[in-house]
C-alpha cells in the first residue's frame, strides 16, 4: 500500500479497501431468541471477511508426588485475535465460527472487543479477542 493510499484510508476518503489484507472469513452466529432449554432459536449466520490469527500456549506445568509416583500436569490455552474492517457489528452474545485452511471448525465467544479509530474519530478496525 502506497503512502498516499494509506493517508487516504486513514482520513476516511478512500473507503473501498481495508488498511490490512482480510484473507479469511468467519461466520458470526447471532441468536434471535432462546427456547426453554437455553438453545438458540433460528440463529442468524453472518459471514464477514477478517484477518484471523490464532495460537496456543502452555500456561501451567506442575508435578506432584515423588519418585515413581510423580505426576506431570499441563494446561494448554488457545486464543485468537480477529481483525475486521471498520466498525463490525460484534456483540458479546455472538458466537464466532472459523474454518481454518485444513478444514477444522472452531467456535469461539468474544472476550474483548476493541474499536481502533483514526485521529478524526472514524473507526478503522474492529479487533475481537477470543
Wavefront OBJ file of the C-alpha trace (Angstrom):
o trace
v 0.000 0.000 0.000
v 1.491 3.326 -1.002
v 1.852 6.237 1.394
v -0.884 8.118 -0.498
v -3.311 5.192 -0.232
v -2.594 4.791 3.482
v -3.070 8.522 4.081
v -6.357 8.454 2.173
v -7.519 5.392 4.136
v -6.649 6.984 7.463
v -8.516 10.158 6.548
v -11.618 8.212 5.521
v -11.676 9.353 1.902
v -10.552 6.036 0.438
v -13.297 3.732 1.691
v -13.353 0.621 -0.521
v -10.181 -1.153 0.640
v -9.219 -2.253 4.150
v -5.924 -0.979 5.527
v -4.786 -4.589 6.142
v -5.418 -7.666 3.976
v -8.557 -9.568 5.014
v -7.997 -13.062 3.583
v -10.072 -15.188 5.963
v -13.803 -15.407 6.610
v -15.618 -16.098 9.860
v -19.309 -16.654 10.450
v -20.981 -14.647 13.183
v -23.812 -16.654 14.730
v -26.314 -14.344 16.399
v -29.231 -15.922 18.300
v -32.656 -14.455 17.566
v -34.023 -15.830 20.824
v -33.740 -18.866 23.086
v -36.090 -21.732 23.862
v -36.952 -23.014 27.352
v -33.700 -25.037 27.391
v -31.456 -22.055 26.582
v -30.715 -23.116 22.991
v -30.683 -20.521 20.194
v -33.821 -20.289 18.056
v -33.237 -19.590 14.342
v -29.745 -18.147 14.709
v -28.727 -15.537 12.151
v -25.489 -16.506 10.325
v -23.447 -13.543 9.047
v -20.226 -14.207 7.056
v -17.562 -11.477 7.468
v -14.116 -11.032 5.907
v -11.391 -10.753 8.526
v -7.805 -11.422 9.485
v -7.691 -14.407 11.831
v -4.577 -15.056 13.932
v -4.682 -17.992 16.298
v -2.262 -19.639 18.674
v -1.920 -21.736 21.785
v 0.430 -21.883 24.745
v 1.114 -23.876 27.891
v 0.221 -21.749 30.885
v 0.689 -24.161 33.803
v 3.058 -27.025 34.315
v 3.491 -28.687 37.657
v 4.357 -32.032 39.133
v 3.249 -33.752 42.282
v 4.499 -36.774 44.100
v 7.987 -38.223 44.297
v 9.875 -40.999 42.586
v 7.849 -43.463 40.516
v 4.534 -41.910 41.612
v 5.325 -38.476 40.126
v 2.523 -36.910 38.056
v 3.051 -34.190 35.417
v 0.216 -31.813 34.525
v -0.033 -29.191 31.793
v -2.739 -26.755 30.810
v -2.900 -25.622 27.188
v -4.820 -22.452 26.357
v -5.745 -21.467 22.829
v -6.559 -17.925 21.826
v -7.221 -15.910 18.700
v -7.310 -12.319 17.540
v -9.808 -11.466 14.799
v -9.490 -8.158 12.963
v -12.393 -6.751 10.942
v -12.532 -3.695 8.688
v -14.094 -0.510 10.051
v -16.947 -0.905 12.575
v -18.021 -4.555 12.580
v -21.205 -5.271 14.498
v -19.992 -7.864 17.005
v -21.683 -8.470 20.370
v -20.572 -10.405 23.423
v -23.615 -12.664 22.968
v -22.479 -13.712 19.466
v -20.657 -16.925 18.632
v -17.831 -16.822 16.075
v -17.247 -19.846 13.832
v -13.973 -20.222 11.932
v -12.931 -22.937 9.475
v -9.153 -22.996 9.036
v -7.123 -23.926 5.967
v -7.184 -27.669 6.711
v -10.933 -27.769 7.329
v -11.070 -27.795 11.130
v -14.014 -25.791 12.516
v -13.514 -23.856 15.754
v -16.184 -21.985 17.690
v -15.311 -19.009 19.885
v -17.029 -16.465 22.135
v -15.737 -12.863 22.244
v -13.774 -11.949 25.377
v -12.737 -8.420 24.393
v -13.913 -6.125 21.579
v -11.885 -3.028 20.640
v -12.532 -0.333 18.047
v -9.437 1.368 16.635
v -10.157 4.888 15.384
v -8.248 7.468 13.369
v -7.487 10.954 14.631
v -10.867 12.216 13.397
v -12.701 9.507 15.372
v -13.786 7.342 12.434
v -13.439 3.583 13.012
v -10.569 1.948 11.118
v -10.584 -1.581 12.546
v -12.502 -3.764 14.968
v -10.373 -6.217 16.962
v -12.025 -9.144 18.721
v -10.083 -11.301 21.169
v -11.386 -14.804 21.828
l 1 2 3 4 5 6 7 8 9 10 11 12 13 14 15 16 17 18 19 20 21 22 23 24 25 26 27 28 29 30 31 32 33 34 35 36 37 38 39 40 41 42 43 44 45 46 47 48 49 50 51 52 53 54 55 56 57 58 59 60 61 62 63 64 65 66 67 68 69 70 71 72 73 74 75 76 77 78 79 80 81 82 83 84 85 86 87 88 89 90 91 92 93 94 95 96 97 98 99 100 101 102 103 104 105 106 107 108 109 110 111 112 113 114 115 116 117 118 119 120 121 122 123 124 125 126 127 128 129 130
